[in-house]
Amino acid sequence: MAMIPLPYGIDLFEQVRKEHCYYIDKTHLISEMMSVPFKVNLITRPRRFGKTLAMSMLASFLISAGTAVSYSTDFRSQKMRNSAHSG
């Protein structure tokens, strides 16, 4: 029986799927986030809890649904700006 690799350090949902990594299904977050009509959703969790990966999964879903093509690009560019400032 082959071991499934852990996605440690991988924060892109597409990469987790492509590399067949172990992943805790968080697709229920999609229906939760889409059912709440807020402009901003605050997700508070500790470091290394999967927030970025969950947002990448949401972006993948929205892109595949054709509803937010620019979201993934905006999210990744924001992430790059944040990592440049954090050092």
N, C-alpha and C positions, 0 to 999 in steps of 0.2 A: 504494500500500500504506500503510494507516494505521499510525502508530506506537502501540505499546501503552504506556500510561503506567506509570511506575514507582510503586510504592506507598510512596514516601518519606514517613515520618511517620505512616503508617496502620498501626495495630496491631490492627485488628479484621478477622478473616478474612471475615466477612459483607460488610464494606465493600469489601474487595479484590475479592471475587467480583462484587458489585453494580456496581462501577466498571470491571470487566474489566481490572484492572491485571495487569502482569507478575508472576508468582509462581513461585518454585521449589518444586516439589511436595515436600512433606515428609510426605506421608501414611504413608510407611513408619514414621515415628515412632509412629504410633498402635499398630501391631502390636507394635513394640518395647516401648513403655511398658505396654501391656495384658498382655504376656506375662511381665513381671517382677513377682513378687508382693511388692514392697516397699510400705511405707506412705508413704515419701517418695522421690521421684526428684530427684536433684540434677543440674541441667543447667548446666554451666559452659561458657560461650562469651563471646567479647569483646562489648563494647558494639556495638549496631546489627547484631547477627548474626541477628536474627529469633526470639529466644526468646519474646517476648510474642506475636508473630504465630503461632508454632507452638502455643503454649498456647491461643490463641483458636481455632485450627483444631481442636485436640483437644476443646475445650469445645463447639464447633459439632457435631462428630461425636457426642459423648456426648449432647448435647441432642436431636439428630435421632434418635438411637437410643432416647431416652427413659430413659436410665440415670442422668443427673445433671442434672436440671433446675435445681437451685440452684447448681451449680458456676459457671456464667457470672456470676451475680449476685455470688457470693462473691468470685470472681477480680477482677471490675471494682471492687468496693468496696475490696478490699485494694490494688489498684493506685492508687486515688484516695488512700487513706491514705498510701501510700508516696510519691506525688508531692507531697503536702502537706508531708511531712517533709523532702523533698530540696530544696525550695525555690524 
